[in-house]
């Protein structure tokens, strides 16, 4: 019997704007590589698995879409010891599916019960052809992965060259300051040849090209070995400290007697070396005797594919889904998937899909498509999961996380926690981010009258400055030697916390006595989280540019105690400052007049400068600058600083009404936060919602300008985050490590402490998660802990 749905009016090929989910199920990681394949809905192009879970049938029943295209593919066998394809251009070209897979397709109709509908009937030929040719999420990631866009700058566009001459040929040319004949950089302004810096992969260099730039102030150089007849080459602008393009490269090279049409590319470009570095960076994936580390498989040992500079995302996700609160919130293998009209666009569905993928063990097994040869007898690593749909949702609407560029893993963590908190958590499910939350209590004391003020802030992380103490270094004495690399004395995590919680002097005018002597400010823990996320700030301002420093932070495996960092609160012999800052007619806040011009000199508007200084205790421009970078997207970032929180004299701004507060409370926002948000946004409910989500740490306004600081919280206030009980002992649970000169380049991996399978020795051990590779870490864990970028401590 012929299927009656093949001519349905709703059947039409996918448009260029539509997503076609034809590689893996939108509700789990079962894929077209499984034995029963994947069913793609021919009406909405949702992908559903066909195995025991049968999400394809569930979708058909809920959406009333009966026709599906079953796609099942088998990867063509490859040998592990085959050499990789030679890199010859800036973007790694993606192979076609035909090159890698054998694919079988058939059409099935759930309603008619037909398992093999004629693919040539009705509208099916056009729809099927459109589905098979459409780009998927994974394919888009492959196409965009590693591509980099470079632009010209004023220094390449306005280059003025000195008197022309012919330089030595490529074979005879060498560095003007040493005998190196490779990795040579030609100064396009004067024709000087200088060797570059030593590069990944053993490429030598003494940095004489950079030294020439420093001595002569010439900005633009080209790498000779990278020049191609097509006109491409490595162009570096030292003034911009960026790779650039030169639209007139052929003309500029001809000025020095170089015919670009006769050039032959003999060396890898910087981008090719970075690609090779990112693809091969193994974080010591071998033992001391050269054997590969033994891979781990099973529940909790599932890797994540690199979707193109996505190692920052994989590392953070691996750490989060080791935490019990995240596992309990999103891993429910016995429950049906959430009801969502578009599962691929639903954050709840994608987070549950990820939890199932990482924790179930269903997808953690050796890659069966790789054949171990006599030259590589070790067990192959797993394929890894590709969380392309989740990455799309995380980055949607975000200027940075929506790109294919490498990103800051700590910024991603903060963004992800905010997304999770914003999502719905129906009883009995709880917001997993609560395990990160705690309260810091800030104590201000006037230097003159000694009165105090306490303020509490709810946080989900701390960012601690790492003290910088350089070791004395001596150059090797050679006249051409490079400046020795800075080395730093190790510091303990305790010293970092001591600095973070130490008292500091801030410039404020006392609202009680009017003194301008300033205040001492100190922040301590009022409560402690279940999981403490710590970002180690190893940066130093060099010409107002944050530069990463390799300062080792010593963190042991044994628990350490934070009792000494707990606030004791208001004491019986302390007198509170008046809450009304304008009672004496004195301004409560005077911006630091030294920091203001420095921040304005960086291009920040004065309104933002004042707001940043106020938020960071009016200390210095560096702290305020870091705050500004972290709050660039706050909706109220350009609104003038309002310290009174009042309107036109009656203690409440116009537009704030009990009805508006009730509307926000109905959305799950507490009354104090609702009241503060409405005051900050002029009573606009919609803007108030955005303000609350942009200020998750703000405790809100507890009502009444004359309320005492230690007055009981109004009814409806949420309980204090964290736990104030002592002792507060914490142990290192996981770390995110980074290799590279910048947090926006290089490579991220995660080291996580967890029980390992008995066949691998059992007990608790550190496990390295390096994209899809999951192995028992050996040897270098202590070294990696010293240079970790993000630390996760669990309370024990």
N, C-alpha and C positions, 0 to 999 in steps of 0.2 A: 504494500500500500504506500503510495506516494505521500510525502509529508505535506500537509496543508499550509505550513508556515513559511515555505521558501519564497513566497511572493508577498509577504507581509509588508505593509506600508512603512513600518518602522525600520525595515532592513535597508541599510545604506552603508557604503564604505566609510571608514574613519577619515575625518578631515585632518589637516595638518596640525590643528590645534588640539585634537583629541589624543589622549594617552591610551596606548594599547598595552595591556598587561599580559604579554604572551611569553614571559620567561619564568616567572614564579607566581605562586598563589598570593593573592593580596591579603590572606588571613593566616598563612603559615609559609614556611620556606620550601614546601614541596614544589617541584619544578617540572619543566618539560623533559628533564633528564631522567625522571623516574620511569619505572617500567610501564606504568599505565598512562604516563603523559599528563598534560595540563589541558583543561577545557577553557577555551576563551569564548565568552558570551558574544554572539554575533550581533547583539542589539546595543550593548553598552561597553563591550570589550573588557569587562572584568575578567581576571584570570582566577580560576578555581581549581584546587587539587581534585584528583579522582580516586585517591586511595581510601583508607579506612575512614578518614575524617570527611571526605567528599564535600568539601566546601563549595564545589561547583554546583552540586545538586541543591544545597541550601540556598545558594544565590538564586538559582532558577525558581525555586519555590517562593522566595520572598519578593522577587522582582517580576515574576510572571514572564520571564524571558526563556522560551523553550529551546532555542537552537544554540548549539555550541560547536566550536571547531576544536577537535582534539588534536594536539600537537605533541608528538613524542620524538625525541631526537637521541641519537647515540653518538658520542664523541669518537672521532677517528683516533685510533691508538697512536700514541707518540712514545718515543724512547727518551728516557730522562737525560741521557748524556748527549743529546743533540745540541749543537752550539746554537745560542740565540741569534736571531736575525740581527745583522749589522745595523747599528744606528747611523743613519745618514741624513736625517733632517730633524727639524725642531720638534715636530709632533710625531709621536709613535703611531703609525698607521694601523687601524684595526683590520684584522683579517675578516673576510666574509664568512657567513655561516656555512656556505658550501665548502669552504676550505677546511673547516674544522669538524663539521657534523654531517651525519646522515639523518634526514628528517622524514618522518611519516605523518600524514594528516588524514583525518576523516571527519565527517560532519555527523553529529548525533542530535536527535530531537527527544527531549525528556518527555514531552506531552504525548507524542505519537508512539514512543517506545522504539523508534527506529535507531539502530546502532550505527548504520552506515548509509546515510542519506546521499542520494546522487548529487555530487558536487557541481554538476553542470546544470542543475535545474534552477528555475526561477532566478532570483537575484544573487544566488550564491557565488557565481564566478567572480563578480566584481568585488563583493564583500570579502571573500577569502583572499583574493589578490591584495586588497588593501591592507588586511590584517598582517599578512606575511611580509609586506614591504614597509610597513610602518616602523618608525623608530620606537624603541622601548626605553624605559628609564635607564636600564643598564647600558644599552647601546649609546644613548646620549652621553652617558658618563665616559664610555670608552673613547668616543670621538673627541670630547673636550679634555680628556685627561692629559696632563703635562703640557698642553698648548700654552704659550706665553705670548703676550702682546707687548711689544716694545715700541716706544715712540721717540721721535726726535726731541731735542731740547734746544734752548737758546745757544748753547755752546757748540753744538754740531751745526745748527742752522747758520750761525754767524761766525763760523770759524775763519780766522785770518791767519794764513800760512806765511812763514818766513821765506827767504830767497830759496828757490828751487835748486835741487841737486839730485844726482842719481846715487842711490845707496847700493851697497853690495848685493849680489844676487842672494837668493834664499839659501843656497848651499854654503856660501862663504860668510854670510852675515852672522854676527854674534853680538851679544850684549855689550854695550859700551863700557860697562863697569866690571864684567867678568867674562869668562870664556864660554858660557852657555850658548848653544846654537838652536835650542828649542824653547817653546813657551815664550817667544819673543813678542814684545808689544812695540809698535811703531807710534811715536808721538806724531800726530797729524799736523801739529803746529810747526815743529822744528826739525822733524825727521830723525830724532834720537831713537836708538834701539835699546830697549831695556827688558830684562827678563821679568816675568811675572812672579807671583807668589806661588809657593808649592801648592799643588792641587791634589784632590782625591785621586787615587789610582797610581800614585808614584810619580807624577809629573813634577820634575824638579823646578826650582825657582828660588831666587834670592831677594825678590821684591825690589829690584833696581828700577823697574818702570815706575813704581810708586815713589821711590826715592827721587827720581828725576822730576816727577810732578811736584813734589814738595819743594824742591830746590828752584825750579823754573816757573812754577805756577801755571803750567800748561795742562789743560783739562782733559783733552780728548785723545784717546789712543785706540789702535786697532790691533788685534791679534793676527800676526802674519799668517800663521798656519791654518787659520780658520777661513781665509778668504776663498771664495768660490768664483768660478767664471760667471755664475748667475748674479753676482753682486751682493751676496750675503756674507756677513762676517761678524765676529764679536767686536762690538764698539762699546767702549766703556768711558763714561764721563766721570772723572774723579771729583769734579766740582759738585755734581749732583749725587755722586756715590751710587749710581744706577747704571745698568746696561741700557744702551740707547741705540737708535738707528741713525744712519747718515744718508740722507737722500742723495747727496753728491759724492758718495764714496769713490766712485770711479774717477771723478775729476780730482779729488783730493789725493788719491794714490798716484795718479799720473803726474802730479806735481813733484813727486819723489822718484819718478822714472819707473813706476810699477804699472804694467799693463794688466788690468784686471782680467781681461779675456784669456790671458795666458797662465793665470794662477791655477794651482791645483791644491785642493784642500788636503792637508797632511796631518792635521791634529783635530782632536775633538773640540767642539765649541764648549763654552761654559754651560750652556743649557744641556748639552748631551752628557757632560760630566755630572751635572746635577741629577739628570734622569737616571744615569747609571748608579749614582750614589744612593738615590732614593729606592731604586729597585733592588740593589744588592746590600744595602745597609743591614747587617745581620746582628748587631749588638752581641757579638761573640756567640754565634749560633753553633760553635764547635767546641769540643773539649780541648784540654791542653795537648792531647796527643793527635789532634786534628780530626777526630771523628765527629760526625754531626751529633748534636744533642738529641736525645731520644724524644720523639714527639709524644704528647699525651692525648688521649681520646676519652670520650664519655661526657656525661652531664657535667656542665660547668667548665668544660675544656674545649669549647667550640670557638674557632677563630672567625674573624670578620675580614672579608676581602677589602683591599684598598681600591676605592672607587675613583682614584685619581686625587692625590693629596688629601686623603680622608683619614690618615692615621691618627690625627688629633681626635677625631670623633670616635674611632674604634677604641682608642685607649681609655677615654672617659667612660664610654658605655660598658666596657669590661669591668671597670672598677665599680660603677654604680650597681650593676646587676650581681655583684658579689655580696652586696649589703642586704641583710634580711628584710628590711622594710620594703625595698624595691622588689625583691623576690615575692614577698607576700602580697604585694599590691598588684603585680602584673602577671604572675605565673599561676594560671589556673587550668591545668591540662584537662580536668574532668568537666569543665564548664563549656557550654557552647560559646562561639565567638560573639562579641558585642553586635548588637543590631545597628547597622550603619548602611545608609543608602549607597555611599561610595566608600568602601572599606579602605582603599588606598589613600583616601584623603582624610581619614579619621585617625587622630593622634592616639586615641585609646586603643584602637585595633592594631596599629603599628607597634606600639609599645608592648602589647601582649604578644604579638607575633615575634618580636625580638626576644622577649623573655623565654618564650617556648623554644626558639631556636638556640639560645645560648645555654639553657638549663636542662632541656629534656634529654640531650645526648643523641637525639634522632639523626643529627647531621654531622656528628663528630666521629669520623672514621677515615682511614687512609684513602687518598685519592686513587680510585680504581682505574683511572684513565692514564696513570703514570706507571710505566713498567720499570722496575728496578733492574739495572743492568749489572754486569760484572764489575763495572767501574763505579757504580753507585748502589751498593747492596743495602743501604739503610732503608728503613721504612719510610715511604713517602709521607709528606705532610697532608693535612686535609685540604679540601677545596676552599672551605670558608664560606660564610654567608655574605650576601650582598644586600645590606639594608638600604637600598636606593630610595624606596618609598619614604622611609623614616627620615633619611637625610634631606629629601625634598621638603617634607613638612617642617623640619627643624629650621631650614634655611628660608622658607617661604616668607617673602617680604623683608628679609634681613639683608642689608647691604653687603655684608661680608660672607655670612654662612651660606648664602645662595650661590656663591661662586665656586669654581673648582680650585681656587688658590688655597695654599696651606694657611691655617688659622691658629690663633692662640687657644690652646686646650683649656686654660683656666677660664677665659671669656666664654668659651663654649659651654663649660660646666655651669656657669651662672645663668646663661641663656636657657639651657635645658631645664634647670631647676625651676626657673620662672614659668616655662611652658607647662611643666608638670603640675605646678601649683594652680595655674589658671584652669586647667582641665577639670572636668567634673569628677567628683569622688563620692559615689553613692554609698550609703550605709550598707554593709559594715566596712566597706573599703575606706582606707584612710590615705591622706596625702603622704606619700613616702618621704617627701622633703622635710616633714616634721622631725625626722631623725637627725637632720643637720641643724635644726634651729636651736638657738640658745639666746640668752639675753646678756648684753654687755651693759654695765652701769658706769656712767661717766660722773666723776666728782670734780666740781669746780670750787675752788676756794679763793676768796679775795685775799691778796697779799697784805692788804691794809687792815680791814675790819675782821678778817678771818671767818666771815660768814660763808656758808656753803650752799651749793645747789647740786642736786642729783638728777640725772636724766638716764632713762633706760632706752636701749635700742635693741630690737630683735634682729639677729643676723643669722646667716647660714654658712658663713665662712670667715676666716681671718686671713689677711694678707700681711705677712710679717717682713719687715726690712732685715736683710742680712748684713751684719757689720762687715766692712771691707778693710782688711789689713794686708797690705802688699808685703811680700817677702822681698828682701834685698836681693837683687839679681845682678849678675856681672856678665857683660858681653864677653865673647871669646877673644877679644883683643884685635881681631883682624879688622883692617880699615874698611873692608866692604861688607862686614857682617851686618845683618839685619838687626833692628832693635829687638832685644830679647822679649819673648812673650811674658806677659805679666803672670806671676804666680802669687797665690794668696794663702794666708794662714787659715787652717780649718777653724770653724766655730761650732759650738754645740747648739742643739735646738733649744736648750735652756737659756743660753745667752740671747738668742733671738727673741724668745718669749719675754725675757727680762726687759729687753729694749722696747718691745711692743707695749708692755704694761707699765713702763716707767713714767714718772711724773714729768711734765714739761711746762714751760712758762708760755702763756698766751697773752696777747695784748687786747684786753677788754676793759671797758669802763664799768666800774662797779655801780649797779643801780641803787645800792643802799647808801654807801658813803661817798660816792662820786670820785673815788680815787682812780687814777690812771696808771697805778703801779702794776696792774695786770693780775692775772689769776694763775694758779697752778691747776693743771688739768691732768687727770689720770683715769684710765679706763681699765676696769677689771671685770671678771666674769661674775654675773649675778646668778647664772645657772649654766649648766654644761650640757652639750648635746650628746646623743648616742654615738654619732659619728662626727668627728671634727675634721673639716676640710681646711687645709692650710696651703696657701700659696707663698712660696719663698721668693721674695723680690730680690733677685741678684742683678740689679741694674744700676748704672751710674750715668749721670748726665755728662756727655761730652759734647761741647758746643750746643747745648740744649737738645741733644739727640740721645734718647735712652739707649745705652749700650750694654749688652749682656756680659756678665762677668762670671767666670768659673770659680766661685767661692765654695769650697766644700763645707757642707753642713753635716755634722756627725749626729746620726740618729741610731740608737741601739734597737735591738729586737725586744728587749725587756720592757715591761710597762714602766711608765714614769708618772709622777704625781703632780697634779695641777692645783692642789689645795691652796698653795701660797698665792695663787692668782685669783682667788675668790674675793669679791667685794664684801666688806663687813656692813655696808649700808650706813644709814644715818645713825650717828652716835648720840647718847643722851646729853652730852655736853656741847653739841654742835648747834649753831643757830642758823636757820634757813634764810637765804636771801629772799626778798619779796618777789613774788611771781610776776607782778606787773612791771615790766622793764621800763615803762614810760612814766611811772609814778613820780619820779623825782625830776622829770623833764630832761634827764640825761639819756643820750643814746646808749643802747646796750652793746652795740657792736661798731667798732671802727676798723675798717679793713687795714691789713698790714701794708703800710705805704711803701715798703721796700719790695714786697712781692707783687703788688698791683702792676707797676710798670714792667716788671719782668714778664708777667703773664700776658700783658697787653702787647709786649714786644714779640711774643710768639704768635700773635694774631687772634687771641681770644678777646671777645667783646667785654667791656667792663662789667656788665651785668653778670656774665658767667664767672668772671674772676671773683667778684664779691661773693657770689653764691658758693663757689668752690672753697674760698678761704673760710667762710662761715661754717661750712660742713666739715672742714678738716681742722678746726680749732685755731684758724688764723695763724698757722705756724710758718710755713715757707712755701715758695713757689713750686718746688718739686712735688710736695705732697698734694698741693692743690691741682697741679697739672695731671697727676695720676687720677685724681678724682674726676677731673673733667673728661679724660679719655674714657672713663668707665661710665659716665652719665651723659654722653653725647646725644643719646636718643631719648632722654627724658622729655616728655611733652611740655614741661614747664621750664625747660632749661633757659629760655630767654625771657622769662617773666621776672620782673624786679623782685629783689629779696624782700619778703614781708615777714618781719620778726614779730609783729603784734598779733597777727592772725585775726585782727578785728577789722570791722568795716568803718562806717562813718560815726564812730563814737558810741554805739550802743552795745559793743561787745560781740556782735555777730554781723557778718556781712549780709548785704541784701541778697535774697534768693535762697538762703539756707532755711529750709522748712522741715518740720517733723515728717511731712509726707515724703520728702526727698530722702531723708535718712531711712525711713521705713522701706522705700524702694530698694536702696542699696543693701539693707539688711536682708531683704528677700533674696538677694543674689548671693548671700553667704558672707557678706562683708560686715564686720563688727561695727557697732555704733561709734566707737572712738575714731576708727579709721574713716568711716563714712562722714562723720562731722568734719574731720580735718580735710578730707578730700574736697568736700563741698566748699569749705572756706577758701581753699587754695585755687579753686576753679570757678569762683563766682556763682556757685549754686547750680552749675551745669552738670546734670546727672551723668550724661554720657562721658564728658571729660573727666568727671570724678572717678568713674570706673577705670579709665586709662591711668589716672594719677595713682590709684591704689595699686594697680599692677606694676607701675613703674617705681613704686616706693614700698616694696614688701617689708622692708625693715622698719618702717615708721610705725610707732605705736599708736599714733593718732591723737585726737583731742578728747580729753576726758570730761570736758564741759566745765564752764564756770571759770572766769578769769581769776576769781579770788580763792579757788580751790587750793588746798594745801598740797604740797608735793607728795606727802605720804598719806593722803586721804584714800579711803577704800575705793576700789575701782567700781564704776557704775555697773548696774545690772546689765548683763548681756556681754560684758567684756570677756574675751576668750582667755583661757588659762595661760599662765606664763609658759613660754616655750622652754624646753629643756628640763633639767632636773638639778635642783640645788643641793641635793644630799652629798655628803662627803663620806668616804674619800672619793676623789675624782681621779681615778687611774686610767691612763690611756696607753694603748699599744698600737704600733704601726701595723696597718692592715694591707695597704696597697700604695703604690706610687706611680705617677706618670712621669716618664723621663723623656728628655729631649736632647738630641744631638744636632748641633748646627749653631752658626753665629747669631741667628735671629730666630725668635719664636715663630716667625711667619715663613720660615724655610726649614730645611733639615727634615728630621724624622722623629716621630713620637712612638713610644712603646709603653706598655704597662707591666709592672711586676706586682703580683698579687700573692699573698700568703694564704694557702688553703690546703686542706687534706688532699693527698694524692692517692691514686689507686694502689692496692696492695702489691700488684705485680710490678709496680715501679718503685717499690720500697716502702710504701705506706707512710703513715705519720703525716706531719705538717711540713710543708716546704714552700719555697718561693717558686712561682710559676711565671714564666715570661710569655706575654701575649704580644707578638709582633705581627700585626695584621692577621693573616690566616694561619700563621705558624704558632703553635702552642707547645711549649717544651718546659721540662723541669730545668729551672735556672741553676747554673753552677758557677762558682768562682767569683763572678764580678758583681754580685748583688750588693755587697757592702759598698763597693765603689760607686755603683749607680745610685744608691741611697744618698750618697753625699751630694749628688748633683741633680736630684729630682726637682721637678718643677712644681708638681702638686703632690701633697701628702694627704692620705686619708688615715686618720687614727680612730680606732674603735674603743669605746669605753668598756673596761673589763672590771 
